[in-house]
Amino acid sequence: MISDMERKLAKQVIELHDGKSFALLQEMSAPSLREESDGTITEHAYISSCESIQHELGELSEVEFIDCLRRAGSQLTLWKAKYSASEDEVFWAVGVDAATHKVKDVLVNW
């Protein structure tokens, strides 16, 4: 199970994919290691991703916790979300570092 703090953090990450919250998401995120820098999202990529979500799916209307996968030093929280312009459920996975409570990974699939 995840703590209330981890649940709130992961849900907030999903909600902040509005195209206006890059700086806040950076504050919530763990710094990337040098060898992982290829996976670091830029502000341009963040805005582009948010625009795609909004264009194809509409506005976020519902977020529901599914489960949590425990990993060495972190947890991967799994969520399903609904959007105003689609009947499809959208999968979100948000990884949280166990020691720092910072976001390590974000994956969205629709």
Biopython code that builds the backbone (N, CA, C, O; Angstrom):
import numpy as np
from Bio.PDB.StructureBuilder import StructureBuilder

atoms = [
    (1, "MET", "N", (0.835, -1.183, 0.000)),
    (1, "MET", "CA", (0.000, 0.000, 0.000)),
    (1, "MET", "C", (0.880, 1.246, 0.000)),
    (1, "MET", "O", (2.040, 1.184, 0.407)),
    (2, "ILE", "N", (0.349, 2.353, -0.443)),
    (2, "ILE", "CA", (1.112, 3.597, -0.473)),
    (2, "ILE", "C", (0.612, 4.542, 0.615)),
    (2, "ILE", "O", (-0.534, 4.459, 1.057)),
    (3, "SER", "N", (1.487, 5.429, 1.028)),
    (3, "SER", "CA", (1.118, 6.403, 2.052)),
    (3, "SER", "C", (0.223, 7.482, 1.440)),
    (3, "SER", "O", (0.159, 7.640, 0.221)),
    (4, "ASP", "N", (-0.457, 8.211, 2.305)),
    (4, "ASP", "CA", (-1.296, 9.313, 1.834)),
    (4, "ASP", "C", (-0.464, 10.353, 1.087)),
    (4, "ASP", "O", (-0.923, 10.924, 0.097)),
    (5, "MET", "N", (0.766, 10.601, 1.561)),
    (5, "MET", "CA", (1.642, 11.571, 0.914)),
    (5, "MET", "C", (2.008, 11.115, -0.499)),
    (5, "MET", "O", (1.983, 11.916, -1.433)),
    (6, "GLU", "N", (2.349, 9.834, -0.660)),
    (6, "GLU", "CA", (2.691, 9.306, -1.987)),
    (6, "GLU", "C", (1.476, 9.327, -2.913)),
    (6, "GLU", "O", (1.593, 9.638, -4.098)),
    (7, "ARG", "N", (0.328, 8.999, -2.369)),
    (7, "ARG", "CA", (-0.912, 9.016, -3.155)),
    (7, "ARG", "C", (-1.205, 10.438, -3.647)),
    (7, "ARG", "O", (-1.519, 10.649, -4.818)),
    (8, "LYS", "N", (-1.096, 11.408, -2.732)),
    (8, "LYS", "CA", (-1.361, 12.804, -3.080)),
    (8, "LYS", "C", (-0.360, 13.307, -4.121)),
    (8, "LYS", "O", (-0.742, 13.988, -5.072)),
    (9, "LEU", "N", (0.909, 12.974, -3.942)),
    (9, "LEU", "CA", (1.959, 13.396, -4.872)),
    (9, "LEU", "C", (1.708, 12.842, -6.268)),
    (9, "LEU", "O", (1.742, 13.587, -7.247)),
    (10, "ALA", "N", (1.458, 11.548, -6.367)),
    (10, "ALA", "CA", (1.248, 10.913, -7.671)),
    (10, "ALA", "C", (0.003, 11.468, -8.366)),
    (10, "ALA", "O", (0.023, 11.724, -9.570)),
    (11, "LYS", "N", (-1.064, 11.652, -7.618)),
    (11, "LYS", "CA", (-2.292, 12.200, -8.199)),
    (11, "LYS", "C", (-2.059, 13.629, -8.685)),
    (11, "LYS", "O", (-2.557, 14.021, -9.740)),
    (12, "GLN", "N", (-1.306, 14.400, -7.915)),
    (12, "GLN", "CA", (-1.008, 15.773, -8.305)),
    (12, "GLN", "C", (-0.195, 15.817, -9.602)),
    (12, "GLN", "O", (-0.403, 16.701, -10.432)),
    (13, "VAL", "N", (0.721, 14.875, -9.778)),
    (13, "VAL", "CA", (1.513, 14.814, -11.014)),
    (13, "VAL", "C", (0.588, 14.660, -12.221)),
    (13, "VAL", "O", (0.774, 15.327, -13.238)),
    (14, "ILE", "N", (-0.394, 13.793, -12.108)),
    (14, "ILE", "CA", (-1.348, 13.592, -13.205)),
    (14, "ILE", "C", (-2.128, 14.878, -13.458)),
    (14, "ILE", "O", (-2.275, 15.306, -14.603)),
    (15, "GLU", "N", (-2.623, 15.487, -12.394)),
    (15, "GLU", "CA", (-3.422, 16.707, -12.521)),
    (15, "GLU", "C", (-2.618, 17.874, -13.091)),
    (15, "GLU", "O", (-3.186, 18.749, -13.744)),
    (16, "LEU", "N", (-1.315, 17.899, -12.856)),
    (16, "LEU", "CA", (-0.475, 19.008, -13.323)),
    (16, "LEU", "C", (-0.039, 18.867, -14.780)),
    (16, "LEU", "O", (0.722, 19.699, -15.273)),
    (17, "HIS", "N", (-0.496, 17.851, -15.462)),
    (17, "HIS", "CA", (-0.208, 17.737, -16.893)),
    (17, "HIS", "C", (-1.244, 18.560, -17.665)),
    (17, "HIS", "O", (-2.038, 18.043, -18.450)),
    (18, "ASP", "N", (-1.192, 19.875, -17.396)),
    (18, "ASP", "CA", (-2.110, 20.837, -17.992)),
    (18, "ASP", "C", (-1.410, 21.799, -18.947)),
    (18, "ASP", "O", (-2.045, 22.679, -19.527)),
    (19, "GLY", "N", (-0.095, 21.627, -19.107)),
    (19, "GLY", "CA", (0.677, 22.493, -19.988)),
    (19, "GLY", "C", (1.146, 23.780, -19.342)),
    (19, "GLY", "O", (1.806, 24.593, -19.991)),
    (20, "LYS", "N", (0.813, 23.983, -18.058)),
    (20, "LYS", "CA", (1.142, 25.235, -17.376)),
    (20, "LYS", "C", (1.984, 25.027, -16.126)),
    (20, "LYS", "O", (2.267, 25.995, -15.421)),
    (21, "SER", "N", (2.388, 23.816, -15.832)),
    (21, "SER", "CA", (2.956, 23.513, -14.518)),
    (21, "SER", "C", (4.331, 22.860, -14.576)),
    (21, "SER", "O", (4.688, 22.104, -13.672)),
    (22, "PHE", "N", (5.104, 23.134, -15.612)),
    (22, "PHE", "CA", (6.409, 22.486, -15.759)),
    (22, "PHE", "C", (7.331, 22.775, -14.576)),
    (22, "PHE", "O", (7.966, 21.858, -14.055)),
    (23, "ALA", "N", (7.414, 24.029, -14.146)),
    (23, "ALA", "CA", (8.313, 24.390, -13.038)),
    (23, "ALA", "C", (7.929, 23.659, -11.756)),
    (23, "ALA", "O", (8.803, 23.180, -11.034)),
    (24, "LEU", "N", (6.647, 23.568, -11.469)),
    (24, "LEU", "CA", (6.197, 22.860, -10.269)),
    (24, "LEU", "C", (6.514, 21.373, -10.361)),
    (24, "LEU", "O", (6.948, 20.769, -9.380)),
    (25, "LEU", "N", (6.302, 20.783, -11.525)),
    (25, "LEU", "CA", (6.630, 19.371, -11.705)),
    (25, "LEU", "C", (8.128, 19.123, -11.548)),
    (25, "LEU", "O", (8.528, 18.085, -11.021)),
    (26, "GLN", "N", (8.957, 20.058, -11.997)),
    (26, "GLN", "CA", (10.401, 19.922, -11.805)),
    (26, "GLN", "C", (10.754, 19.915, -10.322)),
    (26, "GLN", "O", (11.604, 19.137, -9.889)),
    (27, "GLU", "N", (10.105, 20.778, -9.539)),
    (27, "GLU", "CA", (10.350, 20.827, -8.095)),
    (27, "GLU", "C", (9.976, 19.513, -7.419)),
    (27, "GLU", "O", (10.616, 19.106, -6.450)),
    (28, "MET", "N", (8.947, 18.855, -7.924)),
    (28, "MET", "CA", (8.451, 17.616, -7.334)),
    (28, "MET", "C", (9.263, 16.397, -7.771)),
    (28, "MET", "O", (9.106, 15.311, -7.214)),
    (29, "SER", "N", (10.122, 16.578, -8.757)),
    (29, "SER", "CA", (10.830, 15.449, -9.367)),
    (29, "SER", "C", (12.244, 15.291, -8.832)),
    (29, "SER", "O", (12.917, 16.264, -8.492)),
    (30, "ALA", "N", (12.673, 14.035, -8.768)),
    (30, "ALA", "CA", (14.053, 13.726, -8.396)),
    (30, "ALA", "C", (14.960, 14.144, -9.540)),
    (30, "ALA", "O", (14.589, 13.993, -10.704)),
    (31, "PRO", "N", (16.147, 14.670, -9.232)),
    (31, "PRO", "CA", (17.070, 15.016, -10.319)),
    (31, "PRO", "C", (17.490, 13.766, -11.080)),
    (31, "PRO", "O", (17.670, 12.700, -10.492)),
    (32, "SER", "N", (17.643, 13.909, -12.387)),
    (32, "SER", "CA", (18.065, 12.777, -13.218)),
    (32, "SER", "C", (19.547, 12.523, -13.031)),
    (32, "SER", "O", (20.340, 13.455, -12.895)),
    (33, "LEU", "N", (19.909, 11.259, -13.026)),
    (33, "LEU", "CA", (21.320, 10.899, -13.012)),
    (33, "LEU", "C", (21.891, 11.164, -14.395)),
    (33, "LEU", "O", (21.170, 11.106, -15.391)),
    (34, "ARG", "N", (23.176, 11.453, -14.457)),
    (34, "ARG", "CA", (23.816, 11.785, -15.742)),
    (34, "ARG", "C", (23.557, 10.698, -16.791)),
    (34, "ARG", "O", (23.278, 11.013, -17.948)),
    (35, "GLU", "N", (23.649, 9.420, -16.398)),
    (35, "GLU", "CA", (23.466, 8.333, -17.367)),
    (35, "GLU", "C", (22.008, 8.163, -17.786)),
    (35, "GLU", "O", (21.718, 7.454, -18.749)),
    (36, "GLU", "N", (21.090, 8.812, -17.066)),
    (36, "GLU", "CA", (19.671, 8.728, -17.404)),
    (36, "GLU", "C", (19.174, 9.999, -18.084)),
    (36, "GLU", "O", (17.972, 10.141, -18.307)),
    (37, "SER", "N", (20.060, 10.914, -18.414)),
    (37, "SER", "CA", (19.647, 12.226, -18.905)),
    (37, "SER", "C", (18.862, 12.162, -20.215)),
    (37, "SER", "O", (18.111, 13.091, -20.514)),
    (38, "ASP", "N", (19.009, 11.106, -20.999)),
    (38, "ASP", "CA", (18.237, 10.979, -22.235)),
    (38, "ASP", "C", (16.743, 10.872, -21.959)),
    (38, "ASP", "O", (15.933, 11.219, -22.819)),
    (39, "GLY", "N", (16.363, 10.397, -20.775)),
    (39, "GLY", "CA", (14.961, 10.248, -20.426)),
    (39, "GLY", "C", (14.364, 11.470, -19.751)),
    (39, "GLY", "O", (13.182, 11.465, -19.405)),
    (40, "THR", "N", (15.161, 12.521, -19.555)),
    (40, "THR", "CA", (14.680, 13.728, -18.897)),
    (40, "THR", "C", (13.793, 14.513, -19.852)),
    (40, "THR", "O", (14.176, 14.769, -20.993)),
    (41, "ILE", "N", (12.622, 14.889, -19.391)),
    (41, "ILE", "CA", (11.690, 15.616, -20.243)),
    (41, "ILE", "C", (12.019, 17.108, -20.218)),
    (41, "ILE", "O", (12.332, 17.673, -19.170)),
    (42, "THR", "N", (11.943, 17.720, -21.370)),
    (42, "THR", "CA", (12.164, 19.160, -21.492)),
    (42, "THR", "C", (10.823, 19.882, -21.366)),
    (42, "THR", "O", (9.765, 19.258, -21.445)),
    (43, "GLU", "N", (10.876, 21.182, -21.172)),
    (43, "GLU", "CA", (9.635, 21.947, -21.091)),
    (43, "GLU", "C", (8.859, 21.848, -22.402)),
    (43, "GLU", "O", (7.632, 21.743, -22.395)),
    (44, "HIS", "N", (9.573, 21.880, -23.523)),
    (44, "HIS", "CA", (8.915, 21.753, -24.833)),
    (44, "HIS", "C", (8.194, 20.403, -24.955)),
    (44, "HIS", "O", (7.053, 20.346, -25.412)),
    (45, "ALA", "N", (8.858, 19.327, -24.549)),
    (45, "ALA", "CA", (8.246, 17.993, -24.622)),
    (45, "ALA", "C", (7.050, 17.894, -23.679)),
    (45, "ALA", "O", (6.040, 17.279, -24.020)),
    (46, "TYR", "N", (7.162, 18.499, -22.489)),
    (46, "TYR", "CA", (6.049, 18.510, -21.530)),
    (46, "TYR", "C", (4.836, 19.213, -22.136)),
    (46, "TYR", "O", (3.727, 18.680, -22.105)),
    (47, "ILE", "N", (5.045, 20.405, -22.685)),
    (47, "ILE", "CA", (3.937, 21.162, -23.271)),
    (47, "ILE", "C", (3.329, 20.401, -24.443)),
    (47, "ILE", "O", (2.107, 20.351, -24.580)),
    (48, "SER", "N", (4.156, 19.816, -25.276)),
    (48, "SER", "CA", (3.673, 19.032, -26.414)),
    (48, "SER", "C", (2.831, 17.847, -25.957)),
    (48, "SER", "O", (1.774, 17.574, -26.526)),
    (49, "SER", "N", (3.296, 17.149, -24.937)),
    (49, "SER", "CA", (2.556, 16.007, -24.394)),
    (49, "SER", "C", (1.211, 16.457, -23.824)),
    (49, "SER", "O", (0.186, 15.818, -24.062)),
    (50, "CYS", "N", (1.218, 17.545, -23.079)),
    (50, "CYS", "CA", (-0.023, 18.063, -22.495)),
    (50, "CYS", "C", (-1.013, 18.484, -23.580)),
    (50, "CYS", "O", (-2.212, 18.233, -23.465)),
    (51, "GLU", "N", (-0.506, 19.125, -24.631)),
    (51, "GLU", "CA", (-1.371, 19.534, -25.739)),
    (51, "GLU", "C", (-1.977, 18.325, -26.440)),
    (51, "GLU", "O", (-3.143, 18.357, -26.832)),
    (52, "SER", "N", (-1.200, 17.264, -26.600)),
    (52, "SER", "CA", (-1.720, 16.036, -27.218)),
    (52, "SER", "C", (-2.819, 15.424, -26.367)),
    (52, "SER", "O", (-3.862, 15.021, -26.882)),
    (53, "ILE", "N", (-2.582, 15.357, -25.066)),
    (53, "ILE", "CA", (-3.588, 14.801, -24.155)),
    (53, "ILE", "C", (-4.869, 15.614, -24.246)),
    (53, "ILE", "O", (-5.952, 15.053, -24.411)),
    (54, "GLN", "N", (-4.751, 16.943, -24.137)),
    (54, "GLN", "CA", (-5.936, 17.795, -24.151)),
    (54, "GLN", "C", (-6.656, 17.732, -25.498)),
    (54, "GLN", "O", (-7.885, 17.680, -25.538)),
    (55, "HIS", "N", (-5.907, 17.735, -26.595)),
    (55, "HIS", "CA", (-6.515, 17.696, -27.928)),
    (55, "HIS", "C", (-7.259, 16.379, -28.169)),
    (55, "HIS", "O", (-8.373, 16.380, -28.693)),
    (56, "GLU", "N", (-6.648, 15.267, -27.788)),
    (56, "GLU", "CA", (-7.234, 13.955, -28.061)),
    (56, "GLU", "C", (-8.248, 13.509, -27.015)),
    (56, "GLU", "O", (-9.193, 12.788, -27.336)),
    (57, "LEU", "N", (-8.061, 13.935, -25.759)),
    (57, "LEU", "CA", (-8.872, 13.396, -24.671)),
    (57, "LEU", "C", (-9.742, 14.425, -23.961)),
    (57, "LEU", "O", (-10.730, 14.060, -23.322)),
    (58, "GLY", "N", (-9.397, 15.687, -24.060)),
    (58, "GLY", "CA", (-10.137, 16.728, -23.353)),
    (58, "GLY", "C", (-9.538, 17.006, -21.980)),
    (58, "GLY", "O", (-8.348, 16.790, -21.748)),
    (59, "GLU", "N", (-10.378, 17.486, -21.085)),
    (59, "GLU", "CA", (-9.951, 17.844, -19.730)),
    (59, "GLU", "C", (-10.044, 16.630, -18.805)),
    (59, "GLU", "O", (-10.923, 15.781, -18.956)),
    (60, "LEU", "N", (-9.136, 16.569, -17.865)),
    (60, "LEU", "CA", (-9.151, 15.503, -16.859)),
    (60, "LEU", "C", (-10.426, 15.609, -16.031)),
    (60, "LEU", "O", (-10.754, 16.682, -15.525)),
    (61, "SER", "N", (-11.145, 14.495, -15.893)),
    (61, "SER", "CA", (-12.389, 14.523, -15.121)),
    (61, "SER", "C", (-12.386, 13.577, -13.928)),
    (61, "SER", "O", (-13.158, 13.768, -12.988)),
    (62, "GLU", "N", (-11.522, 12.549, -13.952)),
    (62, "GLU", "CA", (-11.525, 11.565, -12.859)),
    (62, "GLU", "C", (-10.181, 10.850, -12.810)),
    (62, "GLU", "O", (-9.606, 10.513, -13.845)),
    (63, "VAL", "N", (-9.688, 10.623, -11.595)),
    (63, "VAL", "CA", (-8.447, 9.876, -11.389)),
    (63, "VAL", "C", (-8.705, 8.841, -10.307)),
    (63, "VAL", "O", (-9.220, 9.163, -9.236)),
    (64, "GLU", "N", (-8.341, 7.582, -10.596)),
    (64, "GLU", "CA", (-8.576, 6.498, -9.634)),
    (64, "GLU", "C", (-7.313, 5.656, -9.458)),
    (64, "GLU", "O", (-6.704, 5.222, -10.436)),
    (65, "PHE", "N", (-6.932, 5.434, -8.214)),
    (65, "PHE", "CA", (-5.782, 4.597, -7.885)),
    (65, "PHE", "C", (-6.101, 3.142, -8.215)),
    (65, "PHE", "O", (-7.183, 2.653, -7.890)),
    (66, "ILE", "N", (-5.162, 2.449, -8.861)),
    (66, "ILE", "CA", (-5.332, 1.030, -9.190)),
    (66, "ILE", "C", (-4.539, 0.161, -8.228)),
    (66, "ILE", "O", (-5.107, -0.684, -7.536)),
    (67, "ASP", "N", (-3.217, 0.369, -8.181)),
    (67, "ASP", "CA", (-2.353, -0.477, -7.357)),
    (67, "ASP", "C", (-0.969, 0.161, -7.287)),
    (67, "ASP", "O", (-0.727, 1.234, -7.840)),
    (68, "CYS", "N", (-0.076, -0.525, -6.596)),
    (68, "CYS", "CA", (1.292, -0.049, -6.437)),
    (68, "CYS", "C", (2.248, -1.222, -6.596)),
    (68, "CYS", "O", (2.047, -2.281, -6.001)),
    (69, "LEU", "N", (3.276, -1.032, -7.391)),
    (69, "LEU", "CA", (4.318, -2.039, -7.555)),
    (69, "LEU", "C", (5.537, -1.590, -6.763)),
    (69, "LEU", "O", (6.046, -0.489, -6.970)),
    (70, "ARG", "N", (5.996, -2.429, -5.871)),
    (70, "ARG", "CA", (7.166, -2.090, -5.053)),
    (70, "ARG", "C", (8.427, -2.431, -5.829)),
    (70, "ARG", "O", (8.539, -3.501, -6.427)),
    (71, "ARG", "N", (9.364, -1.510, -5.809)),
    (71, "ARG", "CA", (10.656, -1.700, -6.450)),
    (71, "ARG", "C", (11.734, -1.336, -5.434)),
    (71, "ARG", "O", (11.441, -0.696, -4.424)),
    (72, "ALA", "N", (12.950, -1.729, -5.689)),
    (72, "ALA", "CA", (14.050, -1.399, -4.781)),
    (72, "ALA", "C", (14.196, 0.119, -4.703)),
    (72, "ALA", "O", (14.594, 0.756, -5.678)),
    (73, "GLY", "N", (13.881, 0.689, -3.568)),
    (73, "GLY", "CA", (14.050, 2.117, -3.351)),
    (73, "GLY", "C", (12.955, 3.011, -3.876)),
    (73, "GLY", "O", (13.048, 4.233, -3.760)),
    (74, "SER", "N", (11.909, 2.427, -4.456)),
    (74, "SER", "CA", (10.821, 3.258, -4.976)),
    (74, "SER", "C", (9.543, 2.437, -5.106)),
    (74, "SER", "O", (9.531, 1.220, -4.922)),
    (75, "GLN", "N", (8.482, 3.146, -5.425)),
    (75, "GLN", "CA", (7.202, 2.504, -5.693)),
    (75, "GLN", "C", (6.653, 3.068, -6.998)),
    (75, "GLN", "O", (6.786, 4.260, -7.279)),
    (76, "LEU", "N", (6.046, 2.210, -7.777)),
    (76, "LEU", "CA", (5.412, 2.631, -9.016)),
    (76, "LEU", "C", (3.907, 2.590, -8.784)),
    (76, "LEU", "O", (3.313, 1.516, -8.689)),
    (77, "THR", "N", (3.295, 3.770, -8.695)),
    (77, "THR", "CA", (1.860, 3.835, -8.457)),
    (77, "THR", "C", (1.134, 3.781, -9.793)),
    (77, "THR", "O", (1.547, 4.427, -10.756)),
    (78, "LEU", "N", (0.059, 3.015, -9.851)),
    (78, "LEU", "CA", (-0.694, 2.795, -11.090)),
    (78, "LEU", "C", (-2.075, 3.428, -10.957)),
    (78, "LEU", "O", (-2.745, 3.262, -9.938)),
    (79, "TRP", "N", (-2.491, 4.144, -11.981)),
    (79, "TRP", "CA", (-3.728, 4.920, -11.948)),
    (79, "TRP", "C", (-4.498, 4.759, -13.253)),
    (79, "TRP", "O", (-3.918, 4.465, -14.299)),
    (80, "LYS", "N", (-5.819, 4.955, -13.174)),
    (80, "LYS", "CA", (-6.600, 5.105, -14.396)),
    (80, "LYS", "C", (-7.308, 6.456, -14.308)),
    (80, "LYS", "O", (-7.745, 6.887, -13.241)),
    (81, "ALA", "N", (-7.404, 7.093, -15.445)),
    (81, "ALA", "CA", (-7.996, 8.427, -15.502)),
    (81, "ALA", "C", (-9.033, 8.477, -16.614)),
    (81, "ALA", "O", (-8.965, 7.731, -17.591)),
    (82, "LYS", "N", (-9.988, 9.371, -16.437)),
    (82, "LYS", "CA", (-11.004, 9.631, -17.459)),
    (82, "LYS", "C", (-10.886, 11.098, -17.863)),
    (82, "LYS", "O", (-10.530, 11.960, -17.060)),
    (83, "TYR", "N", (-11.197, 11.352, -19.135)),
    (83, "TYR", "CA", (-11.131, 12.701, -19.678)),
    (83, "TYR", "C", (-12.462, 13.047, -20.333)),
    (83, "TYR", "O", (-13.224, 12.163, -20.726)),
    (84, "SER", "N", (-12.729, 14.340, -20.445)),
    (84, "SER", "CA", (-14.040, 14.823, -20.881)),
    (84, "SER", "C", (-14.417, 14.461, -22.316)),
    (84, "SER", "O", (-15.606, 14.342, -22.613)),
    (85, "ALA", "N", (-13.462, 14.283, -23.205)),
    (85, "ALA", "CA", (-13.776, 14.058, -24.618)),
    (85, "ALA", "C", (-13.557, 12.617, -25.074)),
    (85, "ALA", "O", (-13.497, 12.351, -26.275)),
    (86, "SER", "N", (-13.436, 11.687, -24.127)),
    (86, "SER", "CA", (-13.182, 10.296, -24.498)),
    (86, "SER", "C", (-13.862, 9.344, -23.522)),
    (86, "SER", "O", (-13.959, 9.622, -22.327)),
    (87, "GLU", "N", (-14.323, 8.236, -24.043)),
    (87, "GLU", "CA", (-14.878, 7.183, -23.195)),
    (87, "GLU", "C", (-13.788, 6.236, -22.696)),
    (87, "GLU", "O", (-14.012, 5.453, -21.773)),
    (88, "ASP", "N", (-12.612, 6.313, -23.310)),
    (88, "ASP", "CA", (-11.510, 5.422, -22.949)),
    (88, "ASP", "C", (-10.931, 5.771, -21.585)),
    (88, "ASP", "O", (-10.906, 6.935, -21.186)),
    (89, "GLU", "N", (-10.468, 4.746, -20.877)),
    (89, "GLU", "CA", (-9.707, 4.961, -19.653)),
    (89, "GLU", "C", (-8.240, 5.112, -20.047)),
    (89, "GLU", "O", (-7.760, 4.441, -20.961)),
    (90, "VAL", "N", (-7.547, 5.988, -19.359)),
    (90, "VAL", "CA", (-6.149, 6.294, -19.644)),
    (90, "VAL", "C", (-5.297, 5.762, -18.504)),
    (90, "VAL", "O", (-5.610, 5.975, -17.332)),
    (91, "PHE", "N", (-4.212, 5.067, -18.851)),
    (91, "PHE", "CA", (-3.309, 4.493, -17.850)),
    (91, "PHE", "C", (-2.192, 5.476, -17.524)),
    (91, "PHE", "O", (-1.546, 6.025, -18.417)),
    (92, "TRP", "N", (-1.978, 5.685, -16.238)),
    (92, "TRP", "CA", (-0.859, 6.492, -15.742)),
    (92, "TRP", "C", (-0.060, 5.652, -14.758)),
    (92, "TRP", "O", (-0.635, 4.915, -13.957)),
    (93, "ALA", "N", (1.253, 5.759, -14.816)),
    (93, "ALA", "CA", (2.148, 5.157, -13.819)),
    (93, "ALA", "C", (3.077, 6.264, -13.342)),
    (93, "ALA", "O", (3.715, 6.944, -14.146)),
    (94, "VAL", "N", (3.147, 6.438, -12.026)),
    (94, "VAL", "CA", (3.995, 7.477, -11.443)),
    (94, "VAL", "C", (4.906, 6.813, -10.423)),
    (94, "VAL", "O", (4.435, 6.265, -9.426)),
    (95, "GLY", "N", (6.208, 6.862, -10.670)),
    (95, "GLY", "CA", (7.192, 6.286, -9.760)),
    (95, "GLY", "C", (7.633, 7.309, -8.736)),
    (95, "GLY", "O", (7.936, 8.453, -9.076)),
    (96, "VAL", "N", (7.668, 6.890, -7.461)),
    (96, "VAL", "CA", (8.036, 7.782, -6.362)),
    (96, "VAL", "C", (9.214, 7.182, -5.605)),
    (96, "VAL", "O", (9.170, 6.019, -5.204)),
    (97, "ASP", "N", (10.271, 7.975, -5.410)),
    (97, "ASP", "CA", (11.436, 7.543, -4.641)),
    (97, "ASP", "C", (11.038, 7.386, -3.176)),
    (97, "ASP", "O", (10.456, 8.298, -2.589)),
    (98, "ALA", "N", (11.349, 6.237, -2.585)),
    (98, "ALA", "CA", (10.935, 5.942, -1.213)),
    (98, "ALA", "C", (11.623, 6.834, -0.186)),
    (98, "ALA", "O", (11.018, 7.179, 0.829)),
    (99, "ALA", "N", (12.865, 7.209, -0.427)),
    (99, "ALA", "CA", (13.616, 8.004, 0.549)),
    (99, "ALA", "C", (13.296, 9.496, 0.470)),
    (99, "ALA", "O", (13.145, 10.155, 1.498)),
    (100, "THR", "N", (13.194, 10.023, -0.742)),
    (100, "THR", "CA", (13.026, 11.472, -0.912)),
    (100, "THR", "C", (11.583, 11.895, -1.169)),
    (100, "THR", "O", (11.250, 13.074, -1.051)),
    (101, "HIS", "N", (10.732, 10.941, -1.519)),
    (101, "HIS", "CA", (9.344, 11.220, -1.913)),
    (101, "HIS", "C", (9.292, 12.180, -3.097)),
    (101, "HIS", "O", (8.423, 13.048, -3.179)),
    (102, "LYS", "N", (10.239, 12.004, -4.005)),
    (102, "LYS", "CA", (10.270, 12.775, -5.247)),
    (102, "LYS", "C", (9.866, 11.859, -6.397)),
    (102, "LYS", "O", (10.064, 10.646, -6.335)),
    (103, "VAL", "N", (9.305, 12.444, -7.436)),
    (103, "VAL", "CA", (8.862, 11.689, -8.603)),
    (103, "VAL", "C", (10.079, 11.236, -9.410)),
    (103, "VAL", "O", (10.957, 12.035, -9.737)),
    (104, "LYS", "N", (10.113, 9.930, -9.724)),
    (104, "LYS", "CA", (11.213, 9.351, -10.505)),
    (104, "LYS", "C", (10.809, 9.058, -11.945)),
    (104, "LYS", "O", (11.606, 9.231, -12.867)),
    (105, "ASP", "N", (9.585, 8.618, -12.133)),
    (105, "ASP", "CA", (9.121, 8.168, -13.446)),
    (105, "ASP", "C", (7.682, 8.615, -13.666)),
    (105, "ASP", "O", (6.891, 8.684, -12.725)),
    (106, "VAL", "N", (7.352, 8.917, -14.911)),
    (106, "VAL", "CA", (5.966, 9.182, -15.290)),
    (106, "VAL", "C", (5.735, 8.531, -16.646)),
    (106, "VAL", "O", (6.503, 8.732, -17.587)),
    (107, "LEU", "N", (4.674, 7.753, -16.730)),
    (107, "LEU", "CA", (4.295, 7.098, -17.975)),
    (107, "LEU", "C", (2.794, 7.270, -18.157)),
    (107, "LEU", "O", (2.020, 7.057, -17.224)),
    (108, "VAL", "N", (2.391, 7.652, -19.349)),
    (108, "VAL", "CA", (0.966, 7.750, -19.656)),
    (108, "VAL", "C", (0.721, 7.017, -20.968)),
    (108, "VAL", "O", (1.515, 7.118, -21.903)),
    (109, "ASN", "N", (-0.384, 6.277, -21.032)),
    (109, "ASN", "CA", (-0.718, 5.532, -22.239)),
    (109, "ASN", "C", (-2.206, 5.637, -22.488)),
    (109, "ASN", "O", (-3.021, 5.353, -21.610)),
    (110, "TRP", "N", (-2.555, 6.055, -23.712)),
    (110, "TRP", "CA", (-3.964, 6.115, -24.102)),
    (110, "TRP", "C", (-4.145, 5.624, -25.498)),
    (110, "TRP", "O", (-5.268, 5.600, -26.002)),
]
sb = StructureBuilder()
sb.init_structure("model")
sb.init_model(0)
sb.init_chain("A")
sb.init_seg("    ")
for serial, (resi, resn, name, xyz) in enumerate(atoms, 1):
    if name == "N":
        sb.init_residue(resn, " ", resi, " ")
    sb.init_atom(name, np.array(xyz, "f"), 0.0, 1.0, " ", f" {name:<3s}", serial, name[0])
structure = sb.get_structure()
